[in-house]
Amino acid sequence: MADRALDGLRVIEFTDELGSYCGRLLADLGAEVVKVEPPGGGRERRTPPFYRAVPPGPDTSLAFWVHNTSKKSVVLDLETGEGRAAARALALRGDVVLEDNPVGWMAARGLGFESLRAEKPSLVYTSITGFGQTGPHAGYAYSDIVGQAMGGVMTLAGEPADPPNMIYGNQANVSASIEAAQGTLLAVLYAEATGIGQLVDVSAQEALSMSQETAMQQWDLQKTNRIRQGERGSIPIPLPGAGVYATRDGHLVCFVLAPGGAPFSELVNWMREKGMAADLDDEPYREICDNLNMGFLTQLTREPQKAVTALPALMHINEVVAAFFASLTSNEAYVDGQKRLLLNGIVSTPRDLAENEQLRSRAWFKQLEFDYLNALIEFPGAPYRLSETPVAISRPPRLGEHTHDVLAALAERSVS
């Protein structure tokens, strides 16, 4: 197999929930990532769900597993002089230090950027925090839900009548880790070219704020706040071929009215072939079905009286469409619809993803051997493919699994 993209890069990681995915991204690409953990492990090792075949413990958390593949684990007590000395020696032998502790926590233990840079000017030091290293909120307490709230996405998630919604998963943490990986690699390129390292200061609030897309600019330029739009988006009424539809075994999302796919009339042709077009060949429905697209809807918004007349017909057409999709399985609706170039997609459950033929055909899932559990466990693969320097994923480490070997090698280098 070809060398991996980051072979030869050494990362010393002092992270828990916020920055661990950044370390995984680097490790799967070939970097040697040494994760320094406290005795007993961090919060992520104690986070459910746990592997069901054995009692819960620090080596069986699925939350830890998914963000810590391909790493080494070293246990050091940074509250002791011996632990801090070992951690400092490790950091100075790395190319990158990655940490997600509160502002000043690492510096108070002799592991801060300025202290380490004084001895190793080429060191890249990536700090991931809730709000960044500076500013009035730099020292504020942080968790993922705080990041989602302060990043602005909660106010835009959910139905208009709902309170703000939290997005599933630790999306603030993951977003911060992704941005941190990008920033780290840019700093590594610069350090390799110049011999000068730098601090990569990552804010989870800033990382997740990017997911608002144009919402902040809308306020800046128009002085209006974007609001939650829910399932229907910016269109307040149910439109045929636009939105979420129940199927026999789940749900399908459609946006047939959007440019880029076949027109709405193709959906009606499909319904005719299945004998489920009902009265859509009768007027006033036929004319609307033949012309239904975003241009038609834009015209309705400009002619309120015409919109009032068309609304009952649109609602009836949508009911016929809903009955059609309810007669199909999600996969039938998706595959047959896509064959007709209709814009639709299955609202996938985790099981749907695990069984998805597209992901399976690309061998996205990887079987990792957990020798201590006597099991092969399937993991999601990397979010990219490199043709010349492929990703290679190995199982996440047990707590302290590499402590002896890493510290022994460190001692040998110190002697030599």
N, C-alpha and C positions, 0 to 999 in steps of 0.2 A: 504494500500500500504506500502511496505517496506520503511524504512528510505532511504533518498537519500545519495549518496556517500559522499558529502561534508557538510551534515547537521552539524551545530555548528561552521562552519568556517565563520569568519566575514571579509569581504574585503571592504576597503574604496577606492573608485576609483576616480581618477582625470584624466580622459582621454577624448579624442575626437575621431577623425577618426583613429588614428594609433593603439590605444590600446583597443578600445571598444569591439572588438570581443573576446579578452582574458577574459574580464569581463563576457561576455555572456557565454563562455564555463564553467566558474566557477559557475555562477549563475544557469544555467540549471541543474548543478549537485547538487544543493542544498545549495551552499554557500549563505549567506546573503550579497549581493553586494549593497552597498550604493554609488550611483554615485553622486559626488559633481559637480554641474554645475554652470556656471556663470549666472548672470541675463540675460535673453533672450535666454539662451542656447548656445551651441557651433556650430561649422560649420556643424557638421553632422545633426543637427536638421533642418538646412536650405538647405539641399541638396536634389534636386529632384531625382526621381519622387515622387509626393505626392499622397496620397489617393484621388481618383478622385471625391468622393461623397461630399466633403466639400472644402471650400477654403484652400489653402496651409497655413501651420502654423507649429510651432515647435512641435506639437503633431501628425503630419500627414505625416512626411517624411518616405518613405519606406526604405531609406538608414539608417536612425536612427533605425527604427523598427528592421531590420534584425540582427543588431549587439548589441541590448540592451534588449533582452527579459529577463524576470525574475528578473529585478533589481528594486531598489528603487531610486527615484530622490530627491535630496536635493539641493536647490539653496542657494549658499553662494557667497558673493562678496569678493574674496581674495585680493582685492585692499584696503580693509578696515581692521582696527584693529579688529573689532568685527567679521568679516567674517573669518579672519585668526585664531583667538582664537578658534572659533567654529570648524573650520576644524582641528586644531591641537588636540583638545579634542576628536574629532571623530577618528582621526588616531590612537591616543594612546589607544583607546578602541577597535581597530581592531586587527586582527591577521596578516592581509596583507594590505599593501598600494600598490596600482597599479597606476602608472602615466606615461604619455607620453609627458611631457612638454620639452621644450628645456633645455639642460644641465644647471644647476644652477638656473633655474626658481623657483623650489620648495624651494630650500635652501634659496633663497633671501626672501622668505615669511615665514621663520621659519618652513618649512615643509620638509626639506631635510632629507636624511637617517641618517646622523651622529647625527643631533639634536634630532630626534625622538628615535634613538637607545639608546641615553644616558639615556632616561627615561624609555624605554621599550626594554631591550636587546633581547627579543624573537621575535621582530617584523621582519617579512619578507617584504622587500621593493623591488618591481619590477619596474624598470625604462625601458621604451621602447622608444628608440630614433632612428633617422635615421642612426647614425653611431657609437653609443655607448657613454659611459661616458668619455672615454679617447681617446688620439690620436689627430693628427693635424686637423682632420675633425669633431671633436666632437661638435663644435659649429656651424657647417655649416647649412644653411637652408635646409629643407627637405619637400618633398611631395611624394606621391606614385610614380609618374612618375620618379622622381629623384632616388627613391629606385630601381625601375625596371632597370633604366639605369646603376646605379652604381653597382647593384647586378649582372649584366652581362647577364640577360636573354633577354634583348631587342636585343642584337647583334645576338642572335641565333634564333629569332622568325621571321617567314615570309619566302618568297621566296628568292632565291639567288639574283635575280635582284632588290629586294625591298630595300628601306632603312630599318634600324632597326625598328622593330614593337613593339608597346606596347601590352602586354597581356591584354585581357579584364578584367575589374574590378580592384579593389585596391589590387592586389595580393601581393605587398610588405608589405602593412599594415596587410593583413590577415596572411601572412607567419610569420611576426614578432609576431603577437598576439598568434598564435599557439605555437611557440617556447616559448613565455613568459608564457603561461599556463603550459607547461611542466616544465619549470624552477621553476615556483612558487610552484608547487605541490612538487617537489623534496625538495625545501627549507623548505616547511611546514613540511614535514616528518622529516627533520633534526631538525627543531626547536622543534617539539613535542618530539623528542627523547632526545634532549640535553638542551633545553631551550635557545638555541642560534640562533638568527635570522641572516639574511645576506642580502646583496644587490644582486639582480638578475638583471644583466646588459644586456639588449637585444638590439642588433643592427639589424635594418631592412635590411641593406646591407648584413650583414652576414647571416641572415635568408634566404633571397632570393638567395644568392649565392649558397646555397645547391641545388637549383633546376637545376643548371648547371650539376649536377651529375659528370661525369668524365672530363668535359671540362678543368677545371683548372689543373687537373693532366696530361692531354694530353700536355698542354703547359709545365708543370714542367718537364715531362719525355721525351717528343719528340720535344719540342720547336716549335710546330705548333699550330696555333689558329684554334679551331673549327669554322666553318662558318655556315651561315643559309643554311638549306637543303630543306626547303619547304615541299610540299605535298609528294614528292617522297622519302624523306629521303636521305640516302647516295647513292641510286641507281639513276644515272642520266637519265635513259631511262624509258619509261612506260613499266611496266611488267604486264603480265596477272595475275589477282587476287591479285594485290598489289596496294593499293591506294584508292582514293575517286572516286566513281562512282555516276552519276546522276540516280535517280529513277523517277518514275512517279510523286512523290509528295515531293521529297527532295533529300537526298544524303545518301549513304552507304559507310562505309570504310571497306576495306578487307585487310587481310594479309594471304591469303590462302597458300602462299609459306613458311610461317614460321612453325617451328616445333610446335607440340602441338595440332594440329587439323587434320582434314581429308586432304588427299593429293589433289592436283589440279585435278587429274583424277575424283574425286568425284564431283567437280563442273561441269566438262564436262558431267558426267552421268546425273546430274540434268538438264543441258541444253538439252541433248538428249530427256529426258522424256517430256520436254516442247516443243519439236520440234524446238529448237532454237540453235542447235549445228552447223548449217550451214555446212561448208566444213571441220570441224575439224576432221572428220574421214578419210580425205584424207591426203596423204603425201605431204609435209613434216610435216604437222601439227600434225598428230596422234602420231608420235614418240615423238615429243616434249611434247605434252599434257600428254602422259603416264609417262614421266620422269621429268616433270618440278617441281623442288624443289630447295632449297638453295644450295644443293650440286651440282646440274646441273649448276646453275648460277656461282658458284665458279669456276667450271671447265672452263666455258666460259671465265672468266676473265684471266685464265692462258693460254688460247689458243686464242689469238686475231683473227687469221684467221677464226677459227670456230665461233667466236662471230660475225664477220662481216657477215658470211653466215646465221647465225640464226636470226639476228636482224630483217630483214623484216618479217620473219614468226612470231616472237614474237609480233611484232606490229599488224599484222593481227589478231592473236589470241586475243589480247587485245581488238581490235575493236569489235570482235564477243561477247566477255564477256560484254563489255560496252552496246551493243545493248540488250543483255539479261537482264541486271539489269534495263535498261531503260524501259523495258516492265512490271516491277513489282513495287508495292508500296514499300516504305522503310520497312514497317512492314512485308510484305510478304517475302522480300528478307532476312530480319534478322531472322524471326522465322523459315522459311523453311530451310534457310541455316544452322542455329544453330542445327536444328533437324538432319542435316547431319554432324554435328561437324565441319562445316566450320568456320574458324575464321573471323567473321565480326561483325559489329555493326552499328546501326543507328547513323548518325550525328545528334544528338538530338537538336532540337530547345527548347526554354523555354516551349512552348506549349507541345512538345513531352514529356518533363519531367513531366509536370503537369498531363498528361494523362497516364503516363507509368504504365503498369499493375504490373510490379515488385514492384515499389515503393508503389503503391496502396495496393497491397496484403500484404505488410509488415507494413501497416499503418504508413508510414513514415511522411506523412503530418499531421499536428496538427491544429485543429480548436481552435482559441483563441478568447475569448469574449472581445470585445472592448465596454464596457458599455457606454462610453461617445459618441460613434458613433452609438450606437444601432445596432451593426453589429458583426457577426461571420466572422473572417478573417483567411484564411488558411496560415500556415507558414511551411517552411521546418523544418524537425525535426533535432535531434542531429545526428552527424556523427558517432555514435557508439551506441551499445545496451549493457546495463548492466542488467543481469538477476536478480540479487538480490537487487540492489540499482538503480532502474530505473530512468531515466531522466524525469523531469516534467517541462514543459515550460509554463510560464505565459506571458501575454502581456507586452510589454515594457511600462515604466512609462511615464505619462505625465510630462511635465516640472514642477519640484518642487512639485510633487504630495505628497511626504512624508516629506516635510520639517518640518511641524509643529510636526508631531508625533515623528520623529527622534530627533529633537532638544529638545522636551519636555522630552523624555526618557533620553537624555543626561543630562539635567538639574536635573532630579530626581536622577540619579546616582551620580552626583556631590554633591548633598545635603546629600545623604546617606553616 
